[in-house]
Amino acid sequence: MSYIIDELDELLKPETLPLYCFGRHAHYEGSIDKKGFNADWDWELYTDERGEYVLFEQYGSGCIYNFVQHRFIKSPEPTFNFYFDDDTEPRFTIKPSQFGEKYPFIEPLAGKFIGPLLGREIRVVRSFVPMPYTSYCKVTSDMPLRGHRAPGGGWGHIVCHTYSGEPSKNSFLPSDGRYRELAAIWEQRGTTLIRSENSHSIHELKLNPNEEKRVFACNGAALITSLRLRLSDESNVAFKNLWIQARWDGHSQADIELPVGCFFGDELGYGGRSCLYNGSDGRSGFYSYYPMPFKDSAEITLINRGEEAVSVETFTAAYTNKFNDLYTTGSFGYFMSTPYYPIKPTSGSDSLIANISGISGHVVGATITGYPYETNKASCEGDVRIHFDGIRTPQIESDGSESYICYGWGFCCPPQSNPISSYDGKLTNERVDWSMFRSMPGERYTFFDKLHFGIESFGCNEHNMCHSGAILFYGERKSRVKLLGEFGDGEESLTSYFEGDDDDIEVTLCGSRGKETEFTVETRGAAEIVLRRVSDQTVARQYAEVYIDGEKCAKPWYFADSNKYKRWLEDEYIIPKTAFGDKKTIKIRISPAECGGTVSFNQFGISVFGRFI
């Protein structure tokens, strides 16, 4: 069902990126303003028995892929503690000043950015070091991360995977030498990741307005390992009007269709954007090293959709056949893009960079560009908010777009890039637009039917601005989810709001608190059973045991966070195939239990879905 090798080996083998990872699910925890405004500077779930401030806590197997924290340099420096599995003492500790230096948080796997904020220097630390665990993980700070100005700011987040299928083969080992191998690969960003024995180039190609030309075609199975484009014209007109279209295995609908700047992660074309999988080497040269497999055929076309002729100096596609067996035995997704989101203002709501359905796969890249509208500002404050498969609570968020790409406030410094993310700067005196790119080779976001990828205008959609962009993913036009049943009732009625873009819409539901819930569902041959619950998240640390036909599941249902303002939460508990096998029906019992001195688990409706792999 899911191609799982250990997390480090996977990152060391970029050819595995297209392989489906349906047993992994992306989650976020961080400093989002609970009232839905822009006060995103407090990050804390609860204080544990050791007096440490808990930032993240998960039961079950998973892996942390991204850690970010912003703090004023002259503020007291916290120590971050990482606990894994059965640890009673921290397995790894690190201070912000040690990011980029303390193994394995070394450059370029981790690092720090220093920039101005309100007349003071702020240090943004980031890590893309994979930190797997087999049964449990907790991350803490030895001091509270609170306050905009004092005591120093708590902006931050953690993005992780939880595993519903095969558990991780590893528990984080700080001394693992493979982190050094991975760092050496990432240091070579801008160079080809996978060697190829074949290449095809076109030189001195001129495209008149509304003209298109095929620049690559291949019959038979292969893997494209690199696409490189160099324009003859260094102005930014060419890459706004020149589009790239790719079609795999004769699909009737193009799998990729984007302006070349958006596709290569440098939509505005200011250049100097060097990431691991794509980027630019200046205003006219672009590269993409995302592996692109196909079984029968591939066709790539360049299209001029402008009113002036466009000249291409060189287009080169490199490809190989040496991984054909891997894609024959492993289920893979085609490299695809969401439809291009053109420049347009939104009023009081998120810009929906992607809003697709009937498609399944995993997200591996995002280009988002911001423009001013009505005012001379293109704010970077807007949160990125991502929903998978119609869940009403965002699964991935950010306290501003600058945090999403793991840099500092305001994009007010020159262009920056690391192997995973980049931005082109937003120099106030020179221009007001900005563009950013974020890659996800580790924390790839899996979805089974729907992807809703939005970003706010300004801090909480209080001003109009414009965005454009697109999402890159591996997938296919196939839904893998079916509703199996809906359950739950109760004597209590509650009216509140969900977090996210719709946090001004009242929702009234009925439910119960602290009571066992039991129901029977037909499995219908599903690979996973998904319990999707709406609950009141006023009180933190909701905890329940889950039973299948009387047998307790190894993993509890646990949600550590809370929100007393936007009280509705929609979360999921996933029952893997190993828990029910070939049974046609199963009886599910959810038994709330005490956690943190209280029983806070509740339900205001449960929907049960089957996932069919």
N, C-alpha and C positions, 0 to 999 in steps of 0.2 A: 504493500500500500504506500509506503514511504521509503525513499532512498535515504537511509541514515547511516553514515559512517561517523567517526567521531568528528567533533566540530572543527578542530584544528586541521585534520587531514582534508576535510572538505574545502576549507578556505585555501589550502595549499594546492588544490586541484580545481582550477577554474572551469574545467570541462564538465564538472558535476553541477554547475549552476542551473542549467535548464531542467535537471531531473526533478520530478515532482516531490514535494515535501509535505504531503497532506496530513501527516501526523504531527505537524508543528503549527503553533498558533501564536501570533505576535500580540504582545500586551505592552502597556505603558503605565508607569507610575511617576508622578511628578507634581510640580508646584503650580497647579492650575487654580486660579481664583474661584473659590467655591460659589461666589455670587454671580459668576459669569461675566465679570468686568475685566479690568486689566491689572488688578492687584495680584500678580502671579509670584510674589516673592517669598511666600511661606511654604516650606516643604517638610512635612512631618506627618506620620500616620498615628503614632502613639509613643509613649515612653515605656520601655521594657523594664524588667525586674532588675537589670543592672544599672538603670538610670540613663541608658543610651536612647537616642532619639531615632526611632525606626523610620527609614525612608522607603523600604521595600521589603515585602515578605511574601513568599510563595511556598505552597506545599506541592509535592510531586516533582517529577523530573523536568529539567529545562536548562536554559542557558541565558545568561546576561550577555548582550551584544553591544550595548551602547550606554555609557554613563557620562552625564554632563552636569557641571555645576558652576554657577556664576557667583563671584564674591569680590567685594572691594578688597584690594591688596592690603590696605592699612587696617583692615578689620582683624579680629582674632582668627587664627587659622584652625579650622576643624581637622579632626582625624576621622577618616572613613574606615569602618570596620566591615569586613565581609565574612559571613559565616556560611558554611556549606554542610548540608547533610547532618551528621551527628556531632558537629563541632560544639564544644562548650566554651572554647576561646576563639577569637578571630583567627581565621586561617591567613588572612591577608589584611594589612593596614596600609593606608597611604594618606599623605597630606596633599593639598593642592599644589604646593611648591615642588612636589616630587613627581608630578605627572610629566611624562616624557623622559624620565631619568631612572626611576625605580623599576627594576625588572619584575614582571614582564610589561609594565606600563611604560614602554620605551617608544621613542620616535621610530617610525611614524604611526605605530599602532595606537599611541596615546600622545597627548601633548597639551600645550596651554597657549592661549591667545591673550594678549594684554592690549586693552584699548580704553578710550575715554568714555566716561559716563557721568554726566552732570558735574563736570569739572573735577572728577576724581578718576583714578585708574581702577579698572575692574579686570580681574583675571578669570578667564573662562577656561575650565579644564575639561577635557574630553577623553574618552577611551572607547576604542572599538575592539578591545581585547576580549575574545570569547571566554566566558567563565562558566563552564557547565556544572550541573549538580544532578544527583540521582534521586533525591527524595525531598530536599528542603533547601531554601536559601533565605537569608536575611541580610540586609545592608543597613548599617546605622551610622550616625554621627555622634561624636562625643559632646557636641554642643548644639543648641537649637539653630536651625537654619531659617531665620525669620527676618523680616524687616526690609524696607526699601532703602532706608538710609542708615539705620542703626538697628541691631548691632552689625549689619554688614551684608544682608541679602541672602536669600535662600533659593533663588531660581535654580531649577535643575530637573533632571529626569533620568529614568532608567527605562530602556527598551529591552524586552526579553522574549524568548520563546518558552512556551510550555509544551510538553510532549504528551500526546494522548496515545500514541502507539508504542513503538519500541523505546525504552528509556535511553538516556544518554549512556554511552559506554565509559564515560569519564566523570570524575569529580575534580574540580579545579586544582591543578598542581602548579603553584607559582614558579617552580624551578624547571618546568617542562622546556627543553631546549628548542622545541619546534616553534615557539614564539619568536625566537631569533631568526629562524628560517623564514617565517611569514614576514617579519620586518624587512628582511633582505629583498623579498619579492616586492613588497610595497614601496621600497625605496626606488624601484625601477619604473615607477609610474610614468606613463608616456611611451613606454616600449611594449612590444607585443607580448602578451601573456602566454600564448600557445603557439608553438612553432608549426609552420605549415610547409608542405612540399609543393603547393600549387598557388599561383596567383594570376590575376587577370587585371590589366590596366588599360585605361583609355586616356589619351592625351589630347590637349587642345580641342576641347569640345565646346561648341557654341550653340546655345539654345535661344531661339527667338521667342518673343512673347507667345504664350499659350502652346509652346512646343514641348514635346516630351521625347526622351530617347532612352532605350534600354541600355544599361551600362554593364550588366552582369547577367548571365544565364548559365545554369548548370543542370544537367540531367543525371539522375541517380542520387544515392544517399551521400551526404557529406556534411561537414561542419565548417561554416564560415567563422574564421578566427579573428578577422580584422577587416575593417572598412576605413579607408583613408580618403579624404577629399581635400584638394587645394584649389581655391578659386583664383582666377587671374585678377579679378577686381578686389581690391582691399576695402572698398566701401561696404557699409552694412546693408546696402540695398539688395545685394545678390542673395545673401543667405536668408533674408526675410521672404524673398519671392521664389527662391529655389526650394523645391520640395523633394524629399526622397520617399519612394514607395517601394515596398518589398512584399512579395507574395510567395508563400511556401507551399509546395506540393499541389500547385494548381488551384488553390482556394479561390472561390468566386469573389470573395471580398478581400481587399488588400489587408495584410496583417500589420503593416506599418505604413503610415501616410502622414508625414510631418514636415514642417519647414526644417531645413538642414540644421539651422542654429539650435532649434529646440531638440532635435534628435541627438545632436552631439553634446548637449548640455551647456551651450553658450549662446542663448537666444538673442541677446543684444549685440553680440559680436565684439565686445571690448577686448577679448582675447586673454591669453595667459591663464587659462583654466585647465589645470593638469590634474585629473583624477585617475584612478587606477583603470577604470573601464571605459571612460571616454573623456574628451576634453578638446582643447584647442592649443595650438602652438603659436598663436599670433592671430591677427585679424583675418587671415585667409586660409589657414590650415586646420583641419579637424580630424579626429580619429575616434573610432569606437572599437573596443576589444571584447564586447559582449559576445560569447559564443552563440552561434545561431545554427542549430541543427535542422536538417530536413531529410525526408525519406526518399523522395522521388525527384523533386525539382525545386529550383530556386530562380527567382527573377527579380532584379532590382532596376528601377527606373528613376531617372531624374526628370522633374517637371518644372518648367518655368511658368509661374502663375502671375508674373508681373507684367508691366507695360514696357520694359526695356530688355534688351538682350542680355544674357548672362553667359560669361565665359568661364569654363572649368579648365584649369591647367592640367590636373591629373585626378583621376578616380581609380583606386586600386582596391580589389577584394582578394584577400588571401583565404584559402580553404584547404581542408585536409580530409582524408578518409580513414585515418588511423583510429578514430573513436566510433566508427560505425557499429561495432559490436556492443559498445556501452549503451548506445541509444536503441539498439535492438532489444537488449535484455532489460533495460531500465525505461520506465515510462517517463517521457519528457514533454515539456510544453514548448510551443513555438514562440520565438521572440516576437512580441507584439507591442503595439502602442494603443493607448486610448485615443479617441478622436481629439484632434487639436482643439484646445479651448482658446478661441480668439479673444482679442482685446475687447472688453466690454465692462461698463460699470455695473456694480450691484448696489442696491439700496437696502440696508438693514438686514442683509443676509450674506452668507459665505459665497465666495466664488467657487463654483464646482469644477475644479480642474478635471475631475473624472466622475462620471455617474453612469456606470454601465451595469447591465444585468444579463443573465443567461450565459455568463462566461465564468470559467474557473481557472485558477492559476496562482502565481505568486509574484508580487511586485518586487522589482529590483532597481528601479530608478525613477526620479521625479525631477522635472524641470519646471520651476515656477518663476514667473516674472511679474514685477509690480510696476505700475505707472500711476502718475497723479491724475486726478479728475476733480474738477471744481475748485480744488486748492492746489498750491504748488508743492504738494507733499505726496510721497509714495511710502507710507509708513511700513516699517518692518515689524511692528508690534503684533500683527495679526497672528492668532494661533492657527496652526495646521490641525485639522480635525478629520480623522479617517474612520469610517464605519465599514465593517465587513458583513456581508450577507444580511443586511437590513437590521442589524442590532441597533437599538436606538441610542445607547450610550457609546460615545466614541471609544474605539479600542486603542488608537494612537492619537496623541495630542502633542502640543508643544507650547511652551510659554513664550510665543512669538516665533516668527519665521527664522530669526537669527539663532534661536536655540535648536530649531529643527535641523539646521545644517552645522550646529555645534561651534558657532563663533559668537562674537560679542555683539553687544547692543547697537542697533542703529545702522549697521553696515557703513559706519562713518570712517572707515579706514580703507587703505588701498586694497585692490583685489587680493583674495586669499584662497588657497586651496590646500587640501590634504588628499590622501588616496581615496577617501570616501565622500568628501563634500567640498563645495567651492562656492564663492560668490564673486561678483565683479566689482564690488565697492559701490558705495553711494556717496560720492564726494559732494557735499552740500553745495559748494560754490561752483561746481562744474555741471552737475546734472542731478536729476531727482529720481530717475528710474533705476531699477536694479533687477538682477536675475540671479537665481541660485540653482545649484544642482545637488541632489542627494542620491547616493548609491546605497544599495542594501544587499551586498553579497552574502552577509551573514544573517542579518535580521529580516530577510525576505518576508513580506507580508502575504500570508496565504489567504485566499478567499475561494468560496465554493459556488457562488452564484452571483453575488453583487459586490461592487466596489464603489464607495462614495468617498471622494477625496476632496475636501474643501479647505479654504483658507479665508480667514476674516479680513475685512478691510479695517485698517487701523486697529485699535485695541479691542474693540468689541462691536464692530460694525457700526460705529457711531458716525463715521464719515464715509462718503463714497470714494472709491478708488477703483482702478482697473487691474486685472490680472490676465495673464495668458499662460499657456504651458500644456504639458501632457505627462502621462505616466507610462513608463516602460515596464513590461512584465512578460513572464513566460506563461503560456496558457493555451486554451482552446475554447471555441465557442460551444460550450457544453455546461449545463447546470448539473451539479452533483448533489442537490439537496431536495428533499421532499418532506412536507409536513406530515407527521404521523398521528398527531393528536394534540388537544389542548385540555389542560386540567387546572384545577384549583378553584376554590371558592372560600368564602370567609364572611365573618360577621362585621368586619370593620371596613368603612369606606374612607378613602383618603384622596385628596386633591393636591397635586403638586406639579413639578416640572422635571423633565429630563435635562441633563447637561447637554451642551452643544449648541448648534445653530437654532434649534427650536425651543430654547429654554424660556421663551416667553409664552408658550402655549400650555394652558392648563390641561391636565389629564386626570381624570377621576377613575379609580379602580377599587375593587373590593378584594380583601385578603385576610390573612391570619398571621399571628406572630407566635413563634415558639412551639408550634404544633407539628406533629408528624404528618407527612403527606404521602399517600400511597396510591398507586395506579398501575394499570397493566397496559402495555403497548405491544403492537405487532412490530417485529423487527424488519420484515419484508426484505431480508437479504442485505441489510445495510452493513457497511464497513465500520461505522460508528453511530452511536445514538447520542444526540445532543439535547441536553435539557437546558432550555433557555427560560430564565426566571426574571420577572419584575419584582423588585423589592424596595422597601423604604430603607435608604442608607443613612438615616439620621445617626445611628450608633455604629461605631467602627467594629471591625473584627467579627463579621458574621461567619458562623462555623456550623457545619452539619456533617453527620456521617451519612453515606449513601450505601444502600443495600440492593443487591440484585438477586432476586429469588432467595432472600434470606442470608446471602453471603455479603459480608461487609467489604466494600471496595478499599483498596490500599490507600487511596488518596481521598482526603476529606474535601468537602465543598467549602471553600474559604475565600472571603473577600475582606481585605484588611482596611481599606480606605472608608471614608464617610463624607457626607455632605448634608448639612442640616438646612440648607437653603434650596438647592435643587435636589429634592429628596429621592426622586425616582432613579433607580439603577436597573439596567438590564445586563445580566451577565450569563455565562454559560458553564455548564459542567459536562464534560465529554466522557462517555462510556466507551472504551475501546472494544474491538471485536473479541479480544481475549477474555472479556468478562461475560460474554453471552454465547460465543461460538456460533453453532448452527441452530440455536433455538428460534422458533417462529414467534414466540411471545415471551416477554419477561415481565416480572413484577418488580417495580421500582419503589423503594421506600426511602424517604428523606427524613432523617431524624436530627433536629436541631440539638446542639450541645453547647455547654458553657465555654466561653472563651473570654479571657480578661475579666473574669468575675461576673459576667452576665451572659444571658442567652439572647442574642440580638438577631439571629437568623429568622427571616420572615419571607412570605411569598404572597404576591398579589397577582398571581397568574403564572402558569408554567406551560410553555409550548415545547413539544417534543418533535425533533427533526431526525431524519435518517440521512447520513452522508454516504453516497454510493460512489466508490472509487473504481 
